[in-house]
Amino acid sequence: MLSSASHTRFAPADRMKALPTQFFASLVGKVGRMQAQGHDLINLGQGNPDQPTPPHIVAALQEAAAKPQYHKYPPFSGYPFLKEAAAARYKADYGVELDPETEVAILFGGKVGLVEISQCLLNPGDVCLVPDPGYPDYWSGIALAGARMVMMPLAGDHDFLPDYESLPADETARAKLMYINYPNNPTGSTADAKFYEETVRFAERHRIAVVSDFAYGAIGFDEEKPRSFLQTPGAKNVGIEIYTLSKTYNMAGWRVGFAVGNAELIRLINLIQDHYYCSLFGGIQEAAALALTGPQDCVGDLVHIYKQRRNALYSELERIGWQAKKPSGSFFCWLPVPQGMDSAGFADLLLEQAHVVVAPGIGFGPHGEGYVRMGLLASEERLREAAQRIGRLNLF
């Protein structure tokens, strides 16, 4: 027998070596060690919804799970009824007409679509424009395709919107794909019709495919309903939008989302998924369709909870002297670090001395430095307590 010391070593493919380092893996490790020591941590560093899935959606899955037709392989690109439900939701919420057969693709959660689209469009050396700060999984898909990222800085004095005119002309001329994301992770900012019109014109001029990450599309505050990219004239000619049920209906663990928009991009997503998957379990698809077409009161109730939490947290932040702009969408707060500190050091300090977990801005890109991200994913009482613990450090 071979001893354990003589196991064969396998060399990973180059694409595995090119994957970006998971910045937040080390944060999760630190949090785990602190919890193991028995500390009472208030974890506001992740984007994991803390409320349960609404009962009527759970009941629909329980009932659907018993149906024998769902115990067989589902259709490769998903059941037509879920695509029809996605199209109906977009028509009701945004006035956007979609052909369920050619303009909707079912996804194993939005993250999968965000990574797959790079595989569909980018060759080694191609350029993709990404927001900075932005969701790190955009980087993963680009790395797997062997393509190259060009960052689009998001600055507070420009409402955390990219300034297309300031991007290097030679890079935009080479770009084949770009990601945008509003309501935004991590900044909590939203986009208006004018920005989306500029985006369509920019994409048309440079022949760039646009991916609008609309994960937080249901979560807007102060009577402002977030706009869909597809509401913009010409948007379907240049791109797609990726939507997930994770945030809207607290279905993060269910792994169900969809891409909508440009028929050619939808065809490519369905084609690549034919080689990876045989679609989602039919019972989940039935429950997801009910979520999209059933009563939407649960969505309004959820947004109200996040709004109350936001207001509770910011009133306490103001009291301790931490000045920051309230988010207009998503469930994230983007907070400046004290002068003279960097985001990773400040996050470590809050973890070790206040036992409050936040995500350092540098993990979202170079322009995230100087901020930390805090999630509204605990009760009002715990959010107030987190701010009070931080206040006792006398940093502001």
PLY file of the C-alpha trace (Angstrom):
ply
format ascii 1.0
element vertex 396
property float x
property float y
property float z
element edge 395
property int vertex1
property int vertex2
end_header
0.00 0.00 0.00
1.07 3.57 -0.66
1.75 5.67 2.41
-0.16 8.94 2.79
3.11 10.79 2.22
3.39 9.40 -1.33
0.06 10.71 -2.69
0.29 11.91 -6.28
0.39 15.70 -6.60
-1.78 17.18 -9.34
-0.97 20.44 -11.07
-4.05 22.67 -11.37
-4.99 24.20 -14.71
-3.72 27.72 -15.30
-7.27 29.07 -15.02
-7.40 27.87 -11.40
-4.20 29.76 -10.61
-5.66 32.89 -12.23
-8.70 33.00 -9.92
-8.73 36.06 -7.65
-8.01 35.53 -3.96
-11.22 35.35 -1.95
-10.56 38.41 0.19
-13.45 37.70 2.56
-12.38 34.11 3.28
-9.81 35.44 5.78
-12.52 37.60 7.40
-14.76 34.55 7.81
-11.82 32.71 9.41
-11.24 35.53 11.92
-14.94 35.65 12.77
-15.00 31.89 13.33
-12.05 32.06 15.71
-13.65 34.87 17.73
-16.94 32.98 17.97
-15.09 29.82 19.08
-13.64 31.87 21.96
-17.20 32.62 23.08
-17.45 36.30 22.08
-20.88 37.80 21.34
-20.33 39.03 17.78
-22.75 41.22 15.85
-22.08 40.07 12.29
-22.92 42.81 9.78
-20.17 41.84 7.35
-22.02 39.46 5.04
-24.90 39.80 2.57
-26.97 36.90 3.84
-30.67 37.80 4.42
-31.67 37.10 8.02
-35.45 36.77 7.53
-37.13 33.45 6.60
-38.70 32.74 3.22
-42.42 33.75 3.31
-44.60 30.80 4.45
-46.74 30.63 1.28
-43.61 30.04 -0.81
-42.33 27.34 1.59
-45.76 25.65 1.50
-45.71 25.68 -2.31
-42.36 23.86 -2.31
-43.56 21.31 0.25
-46.57 20.51 -1.91
-44.64 20.53 -5.20
-41.92 18.23 -3.81
-44.45 15.38 -3.67
-45.35 15.63 -7.39
-43.84 12.69 -9.32
-43.30 14.74 -12.51
-40.65 16.74 -10.66
-38.74 13.61 -9.64
-37.54 13.23 -13.24
-35.08 15.41 -15.11
-36.59 18.83 -15.79
-36.39 20.42 -19.26
-32.80 21.52 -19.89
-33.54 25.25 -19.92
-36.21 25.14 -17.21
-39.99 24.89 -17.13
-41.89 27.36 -19.32
-44.12 28.34 -16.39
-41.19 29.85 -14.46
-40.05 31.85 -17.50
-43.63 33.08 -17.95
-43.75 34.07 -14.28
-40.49 36.06 -14.64
-41.86 37.84 -17.70
-45.13 38.60 -15.90
-43.25 40.09 -12.92
-41.22 42.38 -15.20
-44.39 43.47 -17.01
-46.16 44.24 -13.71
-43.24 45.97 -11.97
-41.44 47.74 -14.81
-43.74 47.71 -17.84
-41.11 45.67 -19.70
-42.37 43.17 -22.31
-40.37 39.94 -22.48
-40.76 36.85 -24.66
-40.56 34.02 -22.09
-39.19 31.59 -24.67
-36.33 33.67 -26.10
-35.69 36.48 -23.58
-35.64 34.63 -20.22
-33.02 32.14 -18.93
-33.40 30.31 -15.60
-30.29 30.46 -13.38
-28.95 28.58 -10.36
-28.98 31.89 -8.48
-27.84 35.21 -9.90
-24.16 34.56 -9.10
-23.99 31.75 -11.65
-25.29 33.99 -14.44
-22.83 36.73 -13.52
-19.93 34.28 -13.85
-21.26 32.41 -16.91
-21.74 35.47 -19.11
-17.97 36.06 -19.16
-17.47 32.51 -20.43
-20.05 33.16 -23.14
-18.50 36.36 -24.51
-14.85 36.82 -23.52
-11.74 35.33 -25.08
-8.30 35.43 -23.45
-7.03 39.01 -23.50
-10.45 40.60 -24.09
-11.41 43.60 -21.93
-14.31 43.73 -19.49
-15.33 46.92 -17.67
-16.18 46.41 -13.99
-17.35 48.80 -11.27
-14.80 49.65 -8.57
-15.88 49.08 -5.84
-18.00 46.15 -7.02
-19.12 42.59 -6.37
-15.97 40.41 -6.45
-17.61 37.52 -8.33
-17.53 39.62 -11.51
-13.76 39.21 -11.29
-14.03 35.42 -11.01
-15.83 34.95 -14.32
-13.43 37.27 -16.11
-10.43 35.37 -14.68
-11.90 32.02 -15.77
-12.28 33.40 -19.30
-8.63 34.56 -19.28
-9.84 38.09 -19.98
-8.69 41.39 -18.51
-10.51 43.78 -16.18
-10.57 47.53 -16.58
-11.97 49.22 -13.47
-14.66 51.91 -13.64
-14.14 54.03 -10.48
-17.29 54.80 -8.46
-16.82 57.98 -6.44
-19.09 59.56 -3.85
-19.00 62.94 -5.55
-20.43 61.28 -8.69
-23.19 59.43 -6.75
-21.19 56.19 -7.10
-21.99 56.04 -10.83
-19.25 55.34 -13.40
-18.13 58.33 -15.46
-17.90 56.83 -18.95
-16.21 59.89 -20.41
-13.26 59.60 -18.03
-12.45 55.98 -18.96
-9.32 55.42 -21.11
-10.44 55.60 -24.76
-8.11 52.80 -25.87
-9.59 50.44 -23.25
-13.23 51.23 -24.02
-12.45 50.62 -27.72
-11.31 47.08 -26.79
-14.07 46.30 -24.27
-16.58 43.57 -25.13
-18.52 43.35 -21.85
-19.38 45.55 -18.86
-21.11 45.08 -15.52
-23.33 47.63 -13.79
-25.16 47.11 -10.49
-27.93 49.31 -9.00
-29.15 49.32 -6.27
-25.45 48.94 -5.64
-23.42 46.47 -3.63
-21.47 47.73 -1.70
-22.38 51.46 -1.77
-26.19 51.29 -1.44
-26.58 53.90 -4.22
-29.24 53.82 -6.96
-29.29 54.87 -10.62
-31.73 57.13 -12.48
-33.14 57.04 -16.01
-30.49 59.46 -17.27
-27.64 57.16 -16.21
-29.23 54.15 -17.93
-29.77 56.20 -21.12
-26.06 57.16 -21.05
-25.18 53.49 -20.56
-27.19 52.38 -23.59
-25.60 55.08 -25.78
-22.10 54.19 -24.51
-22.69 50.47 -25.15
-24.06 51.09 -28.64
-21.16 53.37 -29.55
-18.51 50.86 -28.47
-20.43 47.62 -29.25
-20.22 46.50 -25.61
-22.61 43.94 -24.06
-24.09 45.23 -20.78
-24.89 43.03 -17.77
-27.10 44.78 -15.24
-26.86 43.02 -11.88
-30.30 43.74 -10.39
-29.99 41.55 -7.29
-31.33 44.31 -4.99
-33.93 45.55 -7.48
-36.80 45.25 -5.01
-35.10 47.22 -2.22
-35.44 50.98 -2.55
-36.09 53.59 0.14
-37.75 56.99 0.54
-40.59 56.29 -1.89
-38.10 55.68 -4.72
-38.69 52.44 -6.63
-35.40 51.25 -8.19
-35.43 51.32 -11.99
-34.69 48.32 -14.17
-32.05 48.78 -16.87
-34.53 47.18 -19.30
-36.95 50.10 -18.86
-34.50 52.15 -20.96
-35.22 52.43 -24.71
-32.68 50.29 -26.58
-31.53 48.36 -23.48
-32.58 44.99 -24.91
-30.43 45.67 -27.98
-27.26 45.91 -25.89
-27.66 43.73 -22.83
-29.35 41.66 -20.18
-30.39 42.02 -16.58
-29.79 39.37 -13.93
-32.37 39.03 -11.17
-32.38 36.76 -8.14
-35.13 35.69 -5.78
-32.56 35.58 -2.95
-33.08 39.16 -1.73
-36.64 39.93 -2.86
-38.20 36.86 -1.22
-35.47 35.80 1.28
-34.70 32.74 -0.84
-30.89 32.93 -0.76
-30.48 29.22 0.00
-32.90 28.15 -2.74
-30.47 29.19 -5.53
-32.91 30.49 -8.11
-32.68 33.52 -10.38
-33.07 34.46 -14.02
-31.50 36.50 -16.80
-33.73 38.61 -19.05
-33.20 40.75 -22.11
-31.18 40.39 -25.31
-32.26 37.16 -27.06
-28.78 36.32 -28.39
-27.17 36.63 -24.93
-30.01 34.57 -23.41
-29.41 31.88 -26.08
-25.71 31.75 -25.16
-26.49 31.42 -21.43
-28.92 28.58 -22.12
-26.31 26.93 -24.37
-23.51 27.01 -21.79
-25.91 25.77 -19.09
-26.86 22.80 -21.30
-23.27 21.64 -20.75
-23.26 22.24 -16.97
-26.74 21.50 -15.63
-30.09 19.89 -16.21
-31.93 22.88 -14.71
-33.35 23.34 -11.20
-35.49 20.85 -9.28
-39.03 21.29 -10.58
-40.50 21.78 -7.11
-38.26 24.81 -6.58
-39.26 26.15 -9.99
-42.96 25.84 -9.10
-42.48 27.60 -5.75
-40.39 30.32 -7.43
-43.14 30.89 -10.00
-45.64 31.29 -7.15
-43.31 33.78 -5.45
-43.20 35.88 -8.62
-46.91 35.73 -9.49
-48.48 35.50 -6.03
-49.21 38.29 -3.54
-46.30 40.75 -3.22
-47.18 42.12 0.24
-44.21 40.19 1.67
-41.85 42.27 -0.50
-43.28 45.56 0.75
-43.09 44.29 4.34
-39.44 43.32 3.87
-38.47 46.71 2.42
-40.22 48.35 5.38
-38.13 46.24 7.81
-34.90 47.31 6.08
-35.99 50.95 6.07
-36.72 50.87 9.81
-33.38 49.21 10.45
-31.56 51.76 8.31
-33.16 54.65 10.17
-32.45 53.10 13.58
-28.80 52.49 12.71
-28.18 55.94 11.23
-29.77 57.76 14.17
-27.30 55.91 16.43
-24.37 56.53 14.07
-25.18 60.23 14.12
-25.26 60.16 17.91
-21.70 58.71 18.07
-20.46 61.20 15.47
-20.04 58.80 12.52
-21.20 60.92 9.56
-22.36 58.99 6.50
-24.96 59.23 3.73
-27.91 56.88 4.06
-28.24 54.24 1.33
-31.06 54.82 -1.18
-31.32 51.10 -2.01
-30.06 47.58 -1.19
-29.51 46.45 2.42
-25.96 47.79 2.62
-24.46 50.87 4.28
-21.19 52.32 2.94
-19.41 54.07 5.77
-16.17 56.12 5.70
-13.39 54.94 8.02
-11.85 57.37 10.55
-9.07 59.59 9.27
-5.65 57.99 9.27
-6.97 54.39 9.14
-7.32 51.93 6.29
-10.41 49.76 5.78
-8.84 46.40 6.69
-7.22 47.76 9.86
-10.45 49.49 10.90
-12.49 46.31 10.29
-10.00 44.32 12.41
-10.25 46.91 15.18
-14.07 46.73 15.23
-13.95 42.93 15.29
-11.40 42.69 18.08
-12.46 45.57 20.32
-16.19 46.09 19.62
-16.98 42.52 18.46
-18.78 43.99 15.42
-18.13 42.43 12.02
-17.99 44.72 8.95
-16.54 44.14 5.47
-13.45 46.23 4.59
-13.97 48.29 1.44
-10.66 47.24 -0.10
-12.19 43.78 -0.65
-14.48 45.30 -3.31
-11.68 46.94 -5.31
-9.02 49.67 -4.96
-11.63 52.46 -4.89
-13.33 50.74 -1.95
-10.42 51.79 0.27
-11.49 54.30 2.90
-14.86 52.65 3.54
-16.41 49.65 5.25
-19.64 47.90 4.29
-22.24 47.15 6.94
-25.35 45.05 6.28
-28.81 45.82 7.67
-29.09 42.14 8.50
-29.79 42.15 12.23
-32.65 43.47 14.36
-32.99 47.20 15.09
-31.86 46.50 18.66
-28.70 44.71 17.54
-27.89 47.42 14.97
-28.23 50.10 17.66
-26.07 48.03 19.98
-23.41 47.64 17.25
-23.24 51.42 16.84
-23.08 51.90 20.62
-20.21 49.41 20.94
-18.32 51.26 18.20
-19.12 54.59 19.89
-17.42 53.42 23.08
-14.12 53.20 21.16
-14.18 57.04 20.80
-12.99 56.97 17.20
-15.22 59.77 15.90
0 1
1 2
2 3
3 4
4 5
5 6
6 7
7 8
8 9
9 10
10 11
11 12
12 13
13 14
14 15
15 16
16 17
17 18
18 19
19 20
20 21
21 22
22 23
23 24
24 25
25 26
26 27
27 28
28 29
29 30
30 31
31 32
32 33
33 34
34 35
35 36
36 37
37 38
38 39
39 40
40 41
41 42
42 43
43 44
44 45
45 46
46 47
47 48
48 49
49 50
50 51
51 52
52 53
53 54
54 55
55 56
56 57
57 58
58 59
59 60
60 61
61 62
62 63
63 64
64 65
65 66
66 67
67 68
68 69
69 70
70 71
71 72
72 73
73 74
74 75
75 76
76 77
77 78
78 79
79 80
80 81
81 82
82 83
83 84
84 85
85 86
86 87
87 88
88 89
89 90
90 91
91 92
92 93
93 94
94 95
95 96
96 97
97 98
98 99
99 100
100 101
101 102
102 103
103 104
104 105
105 106
106 107
107 108
108 109
109 110
110 111
111 112
112 113
113 114
114 115
115 116
116 117
117 118
118 119
119 120
120 121
121 122
122 123
123 124
124 125
125 126
126 127
127 128
128 129
129 130
130 131
131 132
132 133
133 134
134 135
135 136
136 137
137 138
138 139
139 140
140 141
141 142
142 143
143 144
144 145
145 146
146 147
147 148
148 149
149 150
150 151
151 152
152 153
153 154
154 155
155 156
156 157
157 158
158 159
159 160
160 161
161 162
162 163
163 164
164 165
165 166
166 167
167 168
168 169
169 170
170 171
171 172
172 173
173 174
174 175
175 176
176 177
177 178
178 179
179 180
180 181
181 182
182 183
183 184
184 185
185 186
186 187
187 188
188 189
189 190
190 191
191 192
192 193
193 194
194 195
195 196
196 197
197 198
198 199
199 200
200 201
201 202
202 203
203 204
204 205
205 206
206 207
207 208
208 209
209 210
210 211
211 212
212 213
213 214
214 215
215 216
216 217
217 218
218 219
219 220
220 221
221 222
222 223
223 224
224 225
225 226
226 227
227 228
228 229
229 230
230 231
231 232
232 233
233 234
234 235
235 236
236 237
237 238
238 239
239 240
240 241
241 242
242 243
243 244
244 245
245 246
246 247
247 248
248 249
249 250
250 251
251 252
252 253
253 254
254 255
255 256
256 257
257 258
258 259
259 260
260 261
261 262
262 263
263 264
264 265
265 266
266 267
267 268
268 269
269 270
270 271
271 272
272 273
273 274
274 275
275 276
276 277
277 278
278 279
279 280
280 281
281 282
282 283
283 284
284 285
285 286
286 287
287 288
288 289
289 290
290 291
291 292
292 293
293 294
294 295
295 296
296 297
297 298
298 299
299 300
300 301
301 302
302 303
303 304
304 305
305 306
306 307
307 308
308 309
309 310
310 311
311 312
312 313
313 314
314 315
315 316
316 317
317 318
318 319
319 320
320 321
321 322
322 323
323 324
324 325
325 326
326 327
327 328
328 329
329 330
330 331
331 332
332 333
333 334
334 335
335 336
336 337
337 338
338 339
339 340
340 341
341 342
342 343
343 344
344 345
345 346
346 347
347 348
348 349
349 350
350 351
351 352
352 353
353 354
354 355
355 356
356 357
357 358
358 359
359 360
360 361
361 362
362 363
363 364
364 365
365 366
366 367
367 368
368 369
369 370
370 371
371 372
372 373
373 374
374 375
375 376
376 377
377 378
378 379
379 380
380 381
381 382
382 383
383 384
384 385
385 386
386 387
387 388
388 389
389 390
390 391
391 392
392 393
393 394
394 395
